[in-house]
Amino acid sequence: MATALGLRHEGGNPMDGSDIARPARILIDRTGRILWSDISENYRVRPLPEQILKEVAPLVNRTP
């Protein structure tokens, strides 16, 4: 799944150089469409929950 979504970080494991998945948050609707995503380049950098909620609230609170 990580490769299919473009999240694979080749050689990203600092311990042994193996591949790892980049940290990501992905909001997907019922049809499978990606509405929002946040992908970190650095596995140590992740957004605060408040930041995520602020960004996705307009997407989930809209009327279809």
Contacts in CASP RR format, 6 or more apart in sequence:
PFRMAT RR
TARGET T0000
AUTHOR 0000-0000-0000
METHOD contacts of the structure
MODEL  1
MATALGLRHEGGNPMDGSDIARPARILIDRTGRILWSDISENYRVRPLPE
QILKEVAPLVNRTP
1 7 0 8 1.000
2 8 0 8 1.000
2 21 0 8 1.000
2 22 0 8 1.000
5 24 0 8 1.000
5 26 0 8 1.000
6 22 0 8 1.000
6 39 0 8 1.000
7 21 0 8 1.000
7 22 0 8 1.000
7 24 0 8 1.000
7 39 0 8 1.000
8 19 0 8 1.000
8 20 0 8 1.000
8 21 0 8 1.000
8 22 0 8 1.000
9 19 0 8 1.000
9 20 0 8 1.000
9 21 0 8 1.000
9 22 0 8 1.000
9 43 0 8 1.000
10 19 0 8 1.000
11 17 0 8 1.000
11 18 0 8 1.000
11 19 0 8 1.000
11 20 0 8 1.000
12 18 0 8 1.000
12 19 0 8 1.000
12 20 0 8 1.000
12 43 0 8 1.000
13 19 0 8 1.000
13 20 0 8 1.000
20 43 0 8 1.000
22 39 0 8 1.000
22 40 0 8 1.000
22 41 0 8 1.000
22 43 0 8 1.000
23 39 0 8 1.000
23 40 0 8 1.000
23 43 0 8 1.000
23 45 0 8 1.000
23 46 0 8 1.000
24 37 0 8 1.000
24 38 0 8 1.000
24 39 0 8 1.000
24 40 0 8 1.000
25 37 0 8 1.000
25 38 0 8 1.000
25 47 0 8 1.000
25 52 0 8 1.000
26 34 0 8 1.000
26 36 0 8 1.000
26 37 0 8 1.000
27 34 0 8 1.000
27 35 0 8 1.000
27 36 0 8 1.000
27 37 0 8 1.000
27 56 0 8 1.000
27 59 0 8 1.000
27 60 0 8 1.000
28 34 0 8 1.000
28 35 0 8 1.000
29 35 0 8 1.000
35 56 0 8 1.000
35 59 0 8 1.000
36 55 0 8 1.000
36 56 0 8 1.000
36 59 0 8 1.000
38 47 0 8 1.000
38 52 0 8 1.000
38 55 0 8 1.000
40 46 0 8 1.000
END
